[in-house]
């Protein structure tokens, strides 16, 4: 419940300020807004997530702080990989897919360099934390 409230406030501040508020996380990691369609409701759901720019793609991590279950946004994009992202005031339509094991191995050191807690989250949970690649349509 606390995570949901904080996410809602972050989305509001991010949109109002075009990313000036909520556009950076602890340690300066960049944040984008990821909008998915609810797998049950079909309604648009937006979550702030840390990202790594990779050429014209963006890489996000479905860590949920190392909790035992995937975040709702990840479950939503498994059902429908068409997503929208917002960076600053710019919106882009993307398609999402889970990184292959080889891609995750290559990207993980860069992700951890950006946000060190990802390693702690993976150590804390039994689930394999998905790395997601967002590519332009």
GIGI-V707282 format. One record per backbone hydrogen bond with DSSP energy under -0.5 kcal/mol. NH is the residue of the N-H (numbers start at 0). CO is the residue of the C=O. Records with the same first field share a line. If there is no record, write none. Layout:
# GIGI-V707282
NH->CO, CO
This chain:
# GIGI-V707282
4->0
5->1
6->2
7->3
8->4
9->5
10->6
11->7
12->8
13->9
14->10
15->11
16->12
17->13, 14
18->13
19->16
21->19
22->18
24->28
27->24
28->25
30->22
31->48
32->85
33->31, 46
34->32, 83
35->33, 44
37->35, 42
41->37
44->35
46->33
48->31
50->29
51->58
53->56
56->53
57->133
58->51
59->131
61->129
62->60
65->62
66->63
73->70
74->70
75->71
76->72
77->73
78->74, 75
79->75
82->80, 93
83->34
84->91
85->32
86->89
89->86
91->84
93->82
94->134
95->80
96->132
98->130
103->99
104->100
105->101
106->102
107->103
108->104
109->106
110->106
111->107
112->108
113->109
114->110
117->114
118->115
119->115
120->116
121->117
122->118
123->119
124->120
128->126
131->59
132->96
133->57, 131
134->94, 132
136->92
